[in-house]
Amino acid sequence: MDCINSNNHNDFKLELKRVTINDVEQLLSIGRRTFFESFSAVNTEDDMKQYLETAFTIDKLTAEVNDTNSEFYFAVVDYAVVVGYLKLNYGQSQTEIKDNGALEIERIYVLKEYHGKSVGQVLCNKALQVAKERASDYIWLGVWERNPRAISFYTKNGFVAFDKHIFTLGSDDQTDILMKLQLNK
């Protein structure tokens, strides 16, 4: 585990743990819970159910964890409680761009009760660290245009919008803003 010194205003110890194949059930649980918390209030029950049942399955997550061009990290509080996670892709595992000089943040999700407690920032910093270790030219991601909190977070971290794409949630085609953080010029 990577030890992280949490900010003084937090009353917990935060660590990052690389997800392994032995963690797939826990990844399924935190993935479904954080996605539901993030988007259920602004999407239909049917669309949410359909997406969760296809995007978050043991088989799909097992394949993702086993992908040598992807990495997952848990945010773990007080040595035991998973409160968020990060998924990174590079090379041909990127969802869209597939630039060998890029690193994609596919997912940063944190339980609602830990919003505003620097957990997302620690996960974002881990992505930046991995990108630098891989000598990536830039980091990119997609964020739903109707998620102002996430857009603000990424903007504060230096990401800028450069394009859009469609993300299908159930039967609903939604627009994601593609954002990029240039590392090497």
N, C-alpha and C positions, 0 to 999 in steps of 0.2 A: 504494500500500500504506500502511496505517496502521502506523507504527512503534510497537512496544510495548517498553517497558523490562521485560525479563523479570527475575524475582527473582534476587537475587545467588546463590542456591543452584543455579540452573540454569546449565549451561555451554553455552547456545545462545542465539541471537538469535531472537526470535519476532516475526513480523509477521502482520497480517491483510490478506488480499487479497480484494477483491470478485470473485466468480465471474462470468464472462461466458460467452457462448455458445461461445466458443473453448475453454472449460475443461470441457466436458461429459464428455469421456472420462475426464479426471482425477477429476471428481466421481463418476462411475460407479465408478471404481476405489476411491477412499477410502470412498465410501458402502457398497459391498458389503463391503469389508474390515472396516470398523469395526463394522458391524451384525453380521457373522459373529463377530468377536471378542467382541462384547458378549453375544450370545445363543445361540450354537451349543451351548454346554455344557449348557444348560437347556431345549433344545427338540429335537424330533425332526429328523433329517436331512431327511426329506420335507417337513416344515413349513418348515424354513429354505430349502430349495431352491425350493419353490413361492413363498415370499414374495420371495426375492431375484430370482427370474426375472420377477416382476410389478412389484415396487416400484422396482427399479433397472434400468431399460432406458434406452438412448440416447433413444428417443422420449419416454418419460415425463419424464426429466430435462431434455431440451430444452424441453419444454412448461413445466416448472416454472421453469427459468431465464428463459424468455421472459415469464413471468407478471409483469406490472407491479406486482402486489400481493404479490410475494415477493422476498426477497433471500437470497443465499447468500454466505458468507464462508469462505475457507480460512484455517486456521492454518498458517503456513509457517515452518519452522525453517531457520535459516542460509541464507536467501535462495532455497532451492530445494526443500526437502522438505515436502510437504503431510502434516501429522500429525493433522489434524482438520478439522471444518467445522461451520458453523452454518447453519440455515435458519429464516428468519423469514417470517411471513405476517401480512397485515393486510387489513382490509375483507372482501370476499367470498371471498378466497382462504384465510381461516382454515378449518381442517378441521371446526370444529364451531360455535363460538359466533357468529362473524360479526358481532361488535360493532365498529362503526367507531371506538369509543374504546379498543379493545384491540389489543395486539400479541401474536401467538402465537409462541412458540418451538416449532417443530415438531421440530427436530432439533439436538442438540449431541452430536457423537460425536468421540472422540479415540482414536487408536491406543493399545492397552494399554501399550506401552512408554513412553508419555508421560503415563500416569495419575499423579496426585500431583505434577505439575510445573507446575501453574498454567495449563495450556493451556485446560482447560474453564472456568476462572475468567475468563480473558481473553475467551473467546467469550461467556460470560454477560454480562460487562461491556459488550461490544459491543452485545448485545441491549438492555441498559438504556440505553445511549447513543442507539441508534436510537429506542427508545420515547420518550425525553425529547425528541429532536429532532422527533418526530411529535406531541408533546403528548398521548401516549396516557395514558389513565386508569389502565390496569393492563396487566401482562404475564401471560399464562397459558400452561400447557403440560400435557401428559399424560405420566405416567411410570408404567411397569409396577410394579404392587404388589409384585412379587418382585425389585425392583432396589433393595435398601437403600442401596447406595452413591450412586445418583443421588438418591434421596429425601433422604438426608442432605445431599448437596451443595445441593439446592434449598432445603431447610429452613434451612441455614446462610446462604443468600442472601436469606432473608426471605419465601420463598414459603410459603403455607399451603394445605392441602387444602380444597377446597370441593365436590367432587362426584366421581363416577366415570363411566367409560364403557368400552365393550367395544372392544378392539383385536383384530382377527383376524389371526393369524399362521398362514398356510397353512390348515389345517383346525381350528386351536385358537383358541377364543374366550378371550381373556385380559382381565383387568381392569386398566385404567389408572386411577391416581389423578389427578384434575385438580387442579392447584395454581395459585395466583394470587399475584402480587405487586402490591399497590395502590400506585400512584404519585401520583395526584392524588385528593384527597378532596373 
